[in-house]
Amino acid sequence: MGLLDNLFSKKKRIAILVDGPNVIRKKFNIDLQEVFRELKKHGEVRVAKVYLDQYASEKLIEAMVNQGFDTVITTGDVDVTMAIEAMEYVLNPNIDTIALMTRDTDFRPVLIKARERGKSTIIVATDVAFSVALRNTADSVILMRNESQEKETPATEPLKNNPSN
C-alpha cells in the first residue's frame, strides 16, 4: 500500500497489545479470537502482541502464538516493556489505533499520549475489576465476558464524555 493509499484509506490500522499476566487467566476465560473479531469492527489488526513474564509456561507461549500473537517475554516488569512498546506504536505513522488489553490503570498515560498524538484508543477488558480510569480515558471500550458469566455478546462502548460520539 502506497503513501496516498494510506492517507485515503478509511480502514484504521490497529496495534493490539495484551498485558498477559493481567488478563490471560483461567478465571477470565477470554476467547482471543473473539477479541480479534471485535477489533475488526474498528479496523484492521496490523500488530498483535502479548507480553508475558519469564514464568510463562511453554504451553501458554505456544497457545498465544497459535492465536496469532507475537509473544514478548520480559525478565522485568511486563507493564514497563508493554508501555514502552505502546509508545513506539503511538509514534508510528502506520498505526492509527492503539488497543490495550489490560485492567491496569498504569496504562492510562499511554492512552493520554496516544490521544494527544491523534490516535484512536481502545481498551479491551474483562468486566471483572476493570479500571474506571481506563474506561474514562479510552475512546472505546470492548468488554469481553467470560463463559461463566451471562451469555452476552461483547459490548463496544464509546467514551461518554468524548465530543465526537
PAZAPA-4460 file (N, C-alpha, C; in steps of 0.05 Angstrom, whole numbers, plus 32768, in hexadecimal, padded with zeros to 4 digits):
% residues 165
    n_x    n_y    n_z   ca_x   ca_y   ca_z    c_x    c_y    c_z   seq   type   mol
   8011   7FE9   8000   8000   8000   8000   8012   8019   8000     1      M     A
   800D   802B   7FEE   801D   8043   7FEB   8015   8058   7FFF     2      G     A
   8024   806E   8000   801E   8084   8012   8003   8090   800E     3      L     A
   7FFC   8095   7FF4   7FE2   80A1   7FEE   7FCB   808E   7FF6     4      L     A
   7FCF   8074   7FF2   7FBB   8060   7FFA   7FB7   8062   8019     5      D     A
   7FCD   8064   8028   7FCA   8066   8045   7FBB   807F   804D     6      N     A
   7FC0   8096   8040   7FB3   80AF   8047   7F95   80AE   8042     7      L     A
   7F8D   80A0   802D   7F70   80A0   8026   7F62   8086   802F     8      F     A
   7F70   8074   803B   7F64   805B   8044   7F52   8062   805D     9      S     A
   7F3A   8057   805D   7F28   805B   8073   7F2B   8046   8089    10      K     A
   7F39   8030   8082   7F3C   801B   8096   7F53   8022   80A9    11      K     A
   7F4D   8023   80C3   7F61   802A   80D7   7F74   8013   80DB    12      K     A
   7F8D   8019   80DE   7FA2   8005   80E3   7FA6   8003   8101    13      R     A
   7FA2   7FEB   810C   7FA2   7FE8   8129   7FBA   7FD8   8133    14      I     A
   7FC5   7FE1   8149   7FD9   7FD1   8158   7FCB   7FC9   8172    15      A     A
   7FC9   7FAF   8177   7FBD   7FA4   8190   7FD4   7F99   81A1    16      I     A
   7FD6   7FA3   81B9   7FEB   7F9B   81CC   7FDD   7F8F   81E4    17      L     A
   7FE5   7F77   81EC   7FD7   7F68   8201   7FE9   7F66   821A    18      V     A
   7FDF   7F6E   8230   7FEC   7F6C   824A   7FE7   7F4F   8254    19      D     A
   7FF7   7F3C   824B   7FF3   7F20   8251   7FEE   7F19   826E    20      G     A
   8000   7F20   8280   7FFC   7F18   829C   7FE2   7F24   82A8    21      P     A
   7FD9   7F3A   829D   7FC1   7F47   82A8   7FA7   7F3C   829D    22      N     A
   7FA6   7F33   8284   7F8D   7F2B   8278   7F8C   7F0E   826D    23      V     A
   7FA3   7F02   8269   7FA3   7EE6   825F   7FA3   7ED3   8277    24      I     A
   7F8B   7ED0   8282   7F87   7EC0   829A   7F70   7EAD   8296    25      R     A
   7F71   7E96   82A2   7F5B   7E82   829F   7F41   7E8D   82A9    26      K     A
   7F42   7E9D   82BE   7F28   7EA7   82CA   7F1A   7EBA   82B7    27      K     A
   7F28   7EC7   82A4   7F1B   7ED9   8291   7F12   7ECA   8278    28      F     A
   7F20   7EB4   8271   7F18   7EA3   825A   7F10   7EB3   8241    29      N     A
   7F23   7EC4   8239   7F1E   7ED6   8222   7F25   7EC8   8208    30      I     A
   7F14   7ECA   81F5   7F19   7EBE   81DA   7F27   7ED4   81C9    31      D     A
   7F41   7ED0   81C5   7F50   7EE4   81B6   7F48   7EE7   8199    32      L     A
   7F3C   7ED3   818E   7F32   7ED5   8172   7F1A   7EE8   8172    33      Q     A
   7F0B   7EE8   8188   7EF4   7EFB   818B   7EFF   7F17   818D    34      E     A
   7F15   7F1B   819B   7F22   7F35   819C   7F29   7F3F   8180    35      V     A
   7F35   7F2E   8170   7F3B   7F35   8154   7F22   7F3D   8145    36      F     A
   7F0D   7F2D   8148   7EF3   7F33   813A   7EE8   7F4E   8142    37      R     A
   7EEA   7F54   815C   7EE0   7F6E   8165   7EF1   7F85   815B    38      E     A
   7F0B   7F81   815B   7F1D   7F96   8152   7F19   7F9B   8134    39      L     A
   7F13   7F87   8125   7F0F   7F8A   8108   7EF8   7F9D   8102    40      K     A
   7EE6   7FA0   8115   7ED0   7FB4   8111   7EDB   7FD0   8111    41      K     A
   7EF3   7FD4   811D   7F00   7FEE   811F   7F15   7FF3   810A    42      H     A
   7F1D   7FDD   80FC   7F32   7FE0   80E8   7F41   7FC6   80E3    43      G     A
   7F5A   7FC9   80DA   7F6A   7FB2   80D3   7F80   7FAE   80E8    44      E     A
   7F82   7F97   80F4   7F97   7F92   8107   7FB1   7F8E   80F8    45      V     A
   7FC4   7FA0   80FC   7FDE   7F9E   80EF   7FF3   7F93   8102    46      R     A
   7FF0   7F98   811C   8003   7F8F   8130   7FF3   7F82   8146    47      V     A
   7FFC   7F6A   814E   7FEF   7F5C   8164   8005   7F4F   8175    48      A     A
   8008   7F5B   818D   801E   7F51   819F   8012   7F4B   81BB    49      K     A
   801D   7F36   81C7   8016   7F30   81E3   8030   7F31   81F2    50      V     A
   802F   7F3E   8209   8047   7F41   821A   8044   7F2E   8232    51      Y     A
   8058   7F1D   8236   8058   7F09   824B   8071   7F0B   825B    52      L     A
   8070   7F02   8274   8089   7F02   8284   8098   7EE8   8280    53      D     A
   80B0   7EE7   828C   80C1   7ED0   8288   80B6   7EB6   8293    54      Q     A
   80A1   7EB8   82A3   8095   7EA0   82AF   807F   7E94   829D    55      Y     A
   8079   7EA0   8287   8065   7E95   8275   806D   7E79   826B    56      A     A
   805A   7E67   826B   8060   7E4C   8262   8063   7E4B   8244    57      S     A
   8072   7E37   823B   8075   7E33   821E   805A   7E2E   8211    58      E     A
   8048   7E21   821F   802D   7E1B   8215   801E   7E35   8210    59      K     A
   8020   7E48   8223   8013   7E62   8220   801F   7E72   8209    60      L     A
   8039   7E72   8207   8046   7E80   81F1   803D   7E75   81D6    61      I     A
   803D   7E5A   81D4   8034   7E4D   81BB   8017   7E54   81B5    62      E     A
   8006   7E54   81C9   7FEA   7E5B   81C5   7FE6   7E77   81BB    63      A     A
   7FF6   7E8A   81C5   7FF4   7EA6   81BC   7FFE   7EA8   819F    64      M     A
   8013   7E9A   8198   801C   7E9B   817C   8007   7E8F   816A    65      V     A
   7FFB   7E79   8173   7FE6   7E6C   8163   7FCD   7E7E   815F    66      N     A
   7FC9   7E90   8172   7FB3   7EA3   8170   7FB9   7EBB   815F    67      Q     A
   7FD2   7EBD   8155   7FD9   7ED2   8143   7FE8   7EE9   8150    68      G     A
   7FF2   7EE5   8168   8000   7EFA   8176   801E   7EF5   8176    69      F     A
   802E   7F0B   8172   804A   7F0A   8177   804D   7F0B   8195    70      D     A
   805F   7EFB   81A0   8063   7EFC   81BD   807D   7F0A   81C4    71      T     A
   807B   7F1A   81D9   8092   7F29   81E3   8095   7F1F   8200    72      V     A
   80AC   7F13   8206   80B1   7F08   8221   80C4   7F1C   822F    73      I     A
   80BC   7F25   8246   80CC   7F38   8255   80D7   7F2B   826E    74      T     A
   80EE   7F34   8276   80FA   7F2B   828F   80F4   7F3F   82A5    75      T     A
   80EB   7F56   829E   80E4   7F6B   82B2   80C6   7F6E   82B2    76      G     A
   80BD   7F86   82B8   80A1   7F8D   82B9   8095   7F8E   829D    77      D     A
   8080   7F7D   8299   8072   7F7C   8280   8067   7F97   8278    78      V     A
   805C   7FA6   828C   804F   7FBF   8286   8063   7FD3   827A    79      D     A
   807B   7FD4   8283   808F   7FE7   8279   8095   7FE1   825C    80      V     A
   809B   7FC8   8256   80A1   7FC0   823A   8089   7FC6   8228    81      T     A
   8071   7FBF   8230   8059   7FC3   8220   8054   7FE1   821C    82      M     A
   8058   7FF2   8230   8053   800E   822E   8068   801B   821B    83      A     A
   8081   8012   821C   8095   801D   820A   808E   8016   81ED    84      I     A
   8087   7FFD   81E8   8080   7FF5   81CD   8066   8002   81C4    85      E     A
   8054   8006   81D6   803B   8014   81CF   8041   8030   81C5    86      A     A
   8054   803E   81D2   805C   8059   81CA   8069   8058   81AE    87      M     A
   8078   8043   81A8   8083   8041   818D   806D   8040   8178    88      E     A
   8057   8032   817E   8040   8032   816B   8031   804C   816B    89      Y     A
   8030   805A   8181   8024   8075   8182   8033   8087   816F    90      V     A
   804D   8084   816D   805D   8095   815C   805F   808B   813F    91      L     A
   8055   8073   813A   8057   8066   8120   8041   8071   810D    92      N     A
   8048   807D   80F7   8034   8089   80E5   8023   8073   80D7    93      P     A
   802C   805A   80D8   801D   8044   80CB   8009   8037   80DD    94      N     A
   8006   8042   80F5   7FF1   8037   8108   7FDF   804E   810F    95      I     A
   7FC5   8049   810C   7FB0   805E   8112   7FA3   805B   812D    96      D     A
   7FA2   8042   8137   7F94   803C   814F   7FA5   802B   8161    97      T     A
   7FA6   8033   817B   7FB4   8023   818F   7F9F   8015   81A0    98      I     A
   7F9F   7FFB   81A0   7F8D   7FEB   81B0   7F9D   7FDC   81C5    99      A     A
   7F96   7FE0   81DE   7FA3   7FD3   81F4   7F90   7FC0   8202   100      L     A
   7F98   7FA8   8206   7F88   7F94   8215   7F94   7F92   8230   101      M     A
   7F88   7FA0   8243   7F92   7FA1   825E   7F7C   7FAA   8271   102      T     A
   7F81   7FA7   828B   7F6F   7FB2   829F   7F7D   7FC7   82B0   103      R     A
   7F96   7FCC   82A9   7FA9   7FDB   82B9   7FA9   7FF9   82B3   104      D     A
   7FA4   8009   82C8   7FA4   8026   82C5   7FC0   8031   82BD   105      T     A
   7FD5   8022   82C1   7FF0   802B   82BA   7FF2   8033   829D   106      D     A
   7FE0   8029   828C   7FE1   802E   826F   7FD2   8048   8267   107      F     A
   7FC6   8055   827A   7FB7   806E   8274   7FC9   8083   8266   108      R     A
   7FE2   8087   826F   7FF3   809B   8261   7FF8   8095   8244   109      P     A
   7FF9   807B   823D   7FFC   8073   8221   7FE4   807C   8211   110      V     A
   7FCC   8077   821C   7FB4   807F   820E   7FB3   809E   820A   111      L     A
   7FBB   80AC   821F   7FBB   80C9   821D   7FCE   80D3   8207   112      I     A
   7FE6   80C8   8207   7FF9   80D0   81F2   7FF0   80C8   81D6   113      K     A
   7FE3   80B1   81D4   7FD9   80A8   81BA   7FC4   80BC   81B0   114      A     A
   7FB2   80C4   81C1   7F9D   80D6   81B8   7FA9   80F2   81B1   115      R     A
   7FBD   80FA   81C1   7FCB   8114   81BB   7FD8   8113   819F   116      E     A
   7FE0   80FB   8197   7FED   80F8   817C   7FDA   80F1   8166   117      R     A
   7FC0   80F3   816C   7FAB   80EE   8158   7FA4   80D1   8153   118      G     A
   7FAC   80C0   8165   7FA6   80A3   8161   7F8B   809D   816F   119      K     A
   7F7C   808B   8164   7F65   8080   8172   7F6E   806D   8187   120      S     A
   7F5F   806A   819C   7F67   8057   81B2   7F50   8045   81B9   121      T     A
   7F57   802C   81BD   7F43   8018   81C5   7F4E   8008   81DD   122      I     A
   7F3E   8004   81F0   7F45   7FF1   8206   7F34   7FD8   8202   123      I     A
   7F41   7FC1   8203   7F33   7FA7   8202   7F37   7F9C   821E   124      V     A
   7F21   7F96   822B   7F23   7F8D   8247   7F0D   7F7A   824E   125      A     A
   7F12   7F6B   8263   7EFD   7F5B   826F   7EEC   7F6F   8280   126      T     A
   7ED4   7F68   8286   7EC5   7F7A   8297   7EC8   7F74   82B4   127      D     A
   7EDE   7F66   82BB   7EE5   7F60   82D7   7EFC   7F72   82DF   128      V     A
   7EF8   7F81   82F4   7F0D   7F93   82FF   7F1A   7FA4   82E9   129      A     A
   7F0A   7FB0   82D9   7F13   7FC1   82C3   7F16   7FDE   82CD   130      F     A
   7F2C   7FEA   82C6   7F33   8005   82CF   7F20   801A   82C3   131      S     A
   7F13   8029   82D4   7F01   803E   82CB   7F11   8054   82BD   132      V     A
   7F2A   8059   82C7   7F3B   806D   82BB   7F41   8066   829E   133      A     A
   7F46   804C   8298   7F4B   8044   827C   7F32   8048   826C   134      L     A
   7F1B   803F   8277   7F02   8042   8269   7EFC   805F   8261   135      R     A
   7F02   8071   8273   7EFD   808D   826E   7F12   809B   825C   136      N     A
   7F28   808E   8257   7F3D   809A   8247   7F3D   8091   822A   137      T     A
   7F35   8078   8226   7F35   806D   820B   7F1E   8078   81FA   138      A     A
   7F22   8079   81E0   7F0C   8080   81CD   7EF6   806B   81CD   139      D     A
   7EFE   8052   81CE   7EEB   803C   81CD   7EF4   8026   81E1   140      S     A
   7EE1   8017   81EA   7EE6   8001   81FC   7ED8   7FE9   81F1   141      V     A
   7EE7   7FD3   81EF   7EDB   7FB9   81E8   7EDC   7FA8   8201   142      I     A
   7EC4   7FA1   820B   7EC3   7F90   8222   7EBF   7F73   821A   143      L     A
   7ED1   7F62   8221   7ECF   7F46   821B   7EC4   7F37   8233   144      M     A
   7EAF   7F28   822F   7EA3   7F19   8245   7EAC   7EFC   8243   145      R     A
   7EB3   7EF1   825A   7EBC   7ED5   8259   7EA4   7EC2   825A   146      N     A
   7EA9   7EA9   8254   7E93   7E96   8251   7E85   7E90   826B   147      E     A
   7E90   7E96   8282   7E83   7E91   829B   7E6E   7EA7   82A2   148      S     A
   7E70   7EBD   8293   7E5D   7ED3   8296   7E46   7ECF   8282   149      Q     A
   7E33   7EE0   8283   7E1C   7EDE   8270   7E26   7EDD   8253   150      E     A
   7E19   7ECE   8242   7E20   7ECC   8226   7E16   7EE6   8218   151      K     A
   7E28   7EF9   8217   7E22   7F12   8209   7E38   7F17   81F5   152      E     A
   7E31   7F27   81E2   7E46   7F2E   81CE   7E57   7F44   81DA   153      T     A
   7E71   7F44   81D2   7E82   7F5A   81DC   7E76   7F75   81D4   154      P     A
   7E79   7F88   81E6   7E6E   7FA2   81E1   7E84   7FB6   81DB   155      A     A
   7E80   7FC6   81C7   7E93   7FDC   81C1   7E85   7FF5   81CA   156      T     A
   7E92   8003   81DD   7E86   801B   81E9   7E97   8033   81E1   157      E     A
   7E8B   8047   81D5   7E9A   8060   81D0   7E9E   806F   81EA   158      P     A
   7EB3   807E   81EC   7EB8   808F   8203   7EA1   80A3   8206   159      L     A
   7E95   80A5   821D   7E7D   80B5   8221   7E83   80D3   821F   160      K     A
   7E9B   80DC   8227   7EA0   80F9   8226   7EB1   8100   820D   161      N     A
   7EB3   80EF   81FA   7EC1   80F4   81E1   7EAF   8104   81CF   162      N     A
   7EB6   811D   81C8   7EA4   812D   81B7   7E9F   8122   819B   163      P     A
   7EAF   8110   8192   7EAB   8104   8177   7E95   80EF   8177   164      S     A
   7E8C   80E7   818E   7E77   80D2   8190   7E5C   80DE   8194   165      N     A
***
